[in-house]
Amino acid sequence: MGMTRIDPQSSWQWTTEQLQAWQLERLNAQLEHILPTNSFYQRKFGQNRLQIRSLDDLNQLPVTTKQELVDAQQAHGLSDHHTYASEQYVRVHRTSGTRGAPLMVMDTAADWQWWADTWQHVLAAAGVTPRDRVFLAFSFGPFIGFWSAYEACAQRGARIIPGGGLSSVARLEFMRQTRPSVVACTPSYALQLAEVAQNSGVDLHQLGLRCLIVAGEPGGSLPSVRAQLAGQWGAGVIDHCGATEIGPWGFGPWEGGGVHVIETSFIAELLTPEIPVSDPSVRELVLTSLGRWGAPVFRYRTGDLVRATRPAAGDCCFMWLAGGILGRADDMVVVRGVNVFPSSIDAVVREFPQVNEYRVLVRRRGQLDDLALQVEVPEAQVKELAAALAHRLDVSLGLRVEVECLTMGSLPRTEGKAKRWIDQRTTPAPCDRR
C-alpha cells in the first residue's frame, strides 16, 4: 500500500517514457484503492471505480481547491478527503492559516513514510549524508514541514539537532556548541538569525556550515536573496517547496535558479491562472500526489504561479520551474496595469544589504491601487537608501513605489513565514514605529 520506494538520484535520470509509465501506474493504483471508501472523491468523480488510460486524460477530472477541503472540514469536523477510519492515522498536522481557516490533515504510517521518502530528493540535492549534523531552526508546532525534514534526516542517518523552544540568541549559541553542517529554516528566519548574530558579535562563518535548506516562502531561488544568505552564512543554499495539504513537492539544485517538481511523487500540470497576468508564460501549478493514500489530492490548484520547462538534458529530468515560485495568485496585485508579486519586491530589497527588515503596504488611492515600501535602515543612510530603493524599484518593476525608512527594530520578526505583504485596502495596519 502507498509508495514503492526508489532511489531518488537514479530517478532523476529516467527517460520521459519511464517517468510517465511510473506516474500512470501509481495513479491508477491509488484510484483503485481509495475510491471505494473516499467519499470526497466519490462525490467529485461521480463514481467509486475509475481507471485513467493516459496521463493526457487526467485533465478530464475536476480540479480540487483548498477551499473545498476547508468547506469539507467545516461540514464534517475533518475533511472527508481522508480515506480511512480515524484510528488508522498516526500523524496530525495543520496548515498555517495565513490565507484563511487552518486545514487539519492526518497521515497514516505509510503516508508518513512517503513524506520521508520524497524528502530524500531534497536531502540528496543538498548532499546530506550520515556524516552531516542538521540543525532544525524552528519550533515544533502543528506545521508539517520540518517534522517531515526531521523524519527524513533520521532515516538518512544524519545527526539531528532540534532547535525548537529556543530564542534566536540561544539557537546561535547551540549552533556554536554543536557546529552543524546543515541548517534548515525559512529564508526570512535565516536572514533574521544573521541579523541577531551580527548584533551579538557571533561570526556565522566560524560555524563551519556548508548548506542552508530553506523552505516555507519564496526566496531560496531568488538570486539576490541567495547571495545575501550565502554571504552572511558562508554556505550554499538549497530551496525546497511543499505544503501540508499536498506534500514536499519540489527541490532546487545547488546552483539555484529554480526548483524541480519531484515527479516520482507528483503529477504536475499547468493551468491558465484564474487571475489576469501580463506574461503568457506564467501558469498556475496543479499537482496530484501519488503516494499519500490516506489524504490524497487529485489535480490540486496550488495557487502557485510558475514558469515551467521540460529539461532536455542535465542532472535531473524532472519538470523545471525557473525562478521557483514566482508568486501566489492570491498575493498578486495589479498596480497601474503592472502585475506585482511579493517575490518581485523581495528580489529588489535584498540587493541592499543595509536593509534589515521590510514590509509592503497595498493601498487604495482614489480609484487606483499603489504600494508603499517600509524599510528598516541605519539612520545615517536613510536619505541615500530611500532614493536608491525607489529608483531600483522603478527600473525593475516599471512602477513608482513610495519608500519610507523606519528605525531599526521597528518591524516584527518571526521564525515562520514572514508577513510582509499588508493589504490596507480592506484592513488598515498601523505602522510599528519606535
Summary of the structure (lengths in Angstrom):
residues: 434
radius of gyration: 21.9
end to end distance: 57.1
largest distance: 68.7
contacts: 1408
relative contact order: 0.11
helix: 34%
strand: 23%
